[in-house]
Amino acid sequence: MKLVVDYEDEIYDFTLSESVDILSFVNILDQRPLLNCWLEDYVTKVWIRVPRIEVLRMLLKEFPVSTIFRLRFQANSKSPNSSSHVNTPIGDLVVIQQESTDMFAPRLSLHAESLLTTVRCDAEKGINPFEVMVKAEVENNKWQEVKLTRQVWMKCLLRGNPRASMFLDYVTIGFENLFMLGDKLKELHANKDLWLRLRCFHYDLKLFDEQAQSRLENYGGEYYMSDRYFSQEELIYLLTFPTASGATARHSLQAVFTSKGSFGSSYDVAHAVERIYGIRKGIETEKAFTAYFKRFTAKKDSF
């Protein structure tokens, strides 16, 4: 792994397989702690402002040898992403070229203000900015759903787009939140007992048979989250848990209920819980979980 550092316009190139280089870099990192630290995402090339401790944590992780990370330290807080855009505006439209080997593949058109409204609304629900789905116009008044992946954001909505300034803050904050969220999810998943009970709660929301409904509805609690599943301290921890958009889990779950007219079904909550706490699909079929779920449902007491 290589690390290229722009330290107030002085360039340092480190090969982080050598302990000497790591020590040299740490020495630089300790200097002038008030400088803003920016990290370039090695996939999308978007700059993200990060705390220095997160940079040190990154050095301890494993990456392909060919990976190159770029860091920038600067006294001012101006984002390195703030480059000028030279393309000519196309009315109020943002154009997305579909990923295709066909050079004549149709382009998808989105109204910039409508797109911004959609991403803001989904952020309220805690939806990862790179999981947002929007409807785009293809041709002849036909519409197609598009997922705003990191590639779409970079290739179509930021790089070379005259309307990029509308979305830049949203995407930059989204990257920062995702960067910080990874450690929070690891911490949650490492707490095996709480993690298994959270999965039991999620499974009951999806199952919602007579017994599951009894467990979900007969113990009170916000958004079906009761002391049948969690202690009071755990409920506070889970409801204040951060999401990929920066909103808390409580805020995101409330947005689900509000969008459903103050009534959210167990399926709606299950989908939100899956997204917020990183529960992957199909996890309920694992043998270790099914064994735990049987023991959990056999217990009648609450916290």
N, C-alpha and C positions, 0 to 999 in steps of 0.2 A: 504494500500500500504506500502511496506517495502523498505527501502533504505539501502544497505550495502556499506560502504565507506572504501576503502583501502587508508589511508592517509600516504604515505611513509612507508608502511608495518605495520601501526597500523590500526586495524580493528574496525570500528564503525558500530553498527546496530541500525537503527532508524525505529520506527513505526510511519509513518507520519499522523496518525489519531490523535495524541496527540500534542497539541500546544507546549508543553515543548520540545519535540523531534525536532520539526521544528526549534524552536529558537536555540537549541543546534547545529543543523546542519548548520544553517546560520552563527553562530559564527565560526564554522570550515571553512566554505566557504570563510570567510573574511580574513583568515590567509594566509600569504605567497602567494599573488596573482600571483607571477611569475611561480608557479608550473603549469605544463600541466594538464589539466582536461580531462579525458576520460570517456565516458558513454557507457555501454554495452547495445546493442539493445536487448530488452527483448524477441523478437521473434527469431532472428537468432543468438544471442550471439556474434555478431561482435562488437568490440570496436570502438567507434567513438570519435575523439577529438572534444570537443565542448567548446564554451565560457561559462563562469560561469553564465552569465545572462540567458542563455538558460536553465541551470539547475534549476534556480529559477523559470522560467516560467513553467517548467515541473511540479514543485511542486503544481502549482495552477490548473493544469488540473485534470480531473477525470479519474481514472483507476480502474479496478477491485481490490477488497480488496486483492486478492491472488497475485497480481503483485509484483515482486521483481525487483528493479533496482539496478544495481551495478555501483559505481563510483570509479575511481582510480585517485589519484593525485600523480604526480612524477616529479622530477626535470629534468630528461632527456626527450627528445622528441621521444624516441624509442617506436614504436607501440606495445601495449600488444598483438596484433594479430600475431606478428612475432615469432610463435612457430615452432619447427622443424617438418618435415614431414617424416614419416618412411616407407611409402608405396614404393614398387618397381616401377620405371617408366615402362610404357608400350609403348616403342618406342616414337613416337611423338604424341601419342593419349591421349586425355582426355576422360575417360569413364563415362557415365551417366547411372545409374541404374534407370529405369522407376519406378515411384511410383505405386506399384501393390502388391496385396497380393499373387500373383503367384511368387514363388521363382525362377521359370524358365523363367520369363518374359525376353525378349531379352534386352541386354544392347546396348546403343547408343554410337557410337564412333565419336569423333570430333578431327580434327587436331588442335593442340594447337595454332599454328601460325595463321591459318585461323580464329579460334575463336577470337583471340586477334584483328585481323584486322577488324572483323565484329563489335565487341563492340566499338572499337575506331571510326569506321565510323558512327555508330549510335549515339555515344556521340556528334559528330560534328552536328548532326541534333537535338540535345537536347532531345534524347529519354532516358527515365527513364531506368537506368541500369537493372531494374528488369522487364522490358517489352520487352527486346531484344528477337527477334526470330531468331533462327539459324537452319540450316539443318544438321542433324546428320545421319550417316550411321548406318543402322540396321543390315542387313545381306544380302548376295547375291546381293550386289550392289544396295540395296534398300535404300531410304532416307526418313526421317521423320522430320517434323518441330518440334522444341522444344522451349518452352518459358523459358527463364532464370529467373525463379522466385527466390525469396530470399531463398527458400528451396533448389533449385537446386544449387545456388551459394554456399551455406553453406555445404550441404551434399556431393556434387560431385566435385565442382571446387576449394574449399578452404580447407575444413577439410580432412586431410589425403591424400591430392593430392600432389605428388612431384613437379607438375608444378604450385602450388598455388602462388608462388612468382611473376609469370607473371601477375596475375590478382589482387593481393592484393591491390595495390595502387589505381587501377581503382575502385574497389568495396568500399574501405574505403572512397574515395572522393565522390563516388556516394551516400553513406549513409549520409555523412556530408551535401551534397547539398540538399538531400531530407529533412533532418532535418531543414535546414534553409528555404527551399522553402515553407514549410507549412504556416509560418506567412505571407510571401509575398502574397500567394494566398488568405489567409483570408482577408488581407488588400484590395486586388483588388476586391474580391467578395462583400466586405462591402460597396464599392463605388457604390451604386445602379444604378445611372444614367449611369456611364461609363460601368458598368458590363452589363447593358441591351443593350447599344449600341454595345458593343463588341459581344454580342450574336446575334444582328441584322446583324452585319458584317459577322459573322460565318454562319448564316442562309442564307444570300444572296450568300455566296460562295458555299454552298451546293445546293441551289435552282437553281441559275444561269439561271433563265428564262429571258425573254427580259427586264423586268423592273429591275431585280436584276443586270443583266449585265450592264445596263445603269448606275446604281448607282456605280458599282465597277470600270468601265472603263472610265467614262467621267469626273473624277475629279482628275486624276493623282495620285501620291503617290506610295511609295514602297510597293510591294507585295499586291497590291489592297487596301492598307490602306491609305485612303485619308481624306481630311477635310469634306467629306460628312458624315463621321462617327465620327471623332475625331478632337479635337483642336490640335494645334502644340505641346503644352506641353504634351498632352495625347499621341501623336504619339511618342515623345521621351521616355516617361515613358514605353509605351508598347513595343517599339523596343529594349529597354535596359533591359527589364524584364529578370530575370535569369531563366534558365531552370534546369531540374533535373540533367543534365550532367555538369552544370557549365557554359556552353556557353550562350550568350545572345540570346534573341528571334530573333534579326536581323541575327545573325550568323546562327542560326538554319534554319530560313526561306531561307537564301541565299543558304544553303546546299541543301535544297529541290529543288531550281531552278537549281543549278549546276548539281545535279544528274539527272535532266530531260533535260540536254543539254541547259541550260540557259532559258528554258521555263517551267514554272510550271503552271499546270491547276488550276482552282479555287478549284477543289476537292482536289488536293494535298495540297494546302494552307489551306483548311478547316480542313483537317486531322491534319496538323501541329499546327494550331491555337487551335484546340480541346485539343491537348496533352499539349501544352505549358501553356495555361491559365486555364486548369482544367475544361473544358466545358464537362459535362457528356452527353452521348448520350440520345436522346429522350427529351431533355430539351425544345426543340422548341414547344412541344405540350402542355406545361403548359398554362393555361388560362391567367395568368398575363402577360406572355410573348407575346402571340398572340395579346392581346389588345394593348400592347405597340408597337408591330411591326406595327400594322395598323396605329397608330398615327405617328410613325417614318417615314413610307413610304409616308404618306400624306404631310409631310413637304418637301418643295423643296429647302430650304436654306441650306447652308453649314457653317462651322465654319470660 
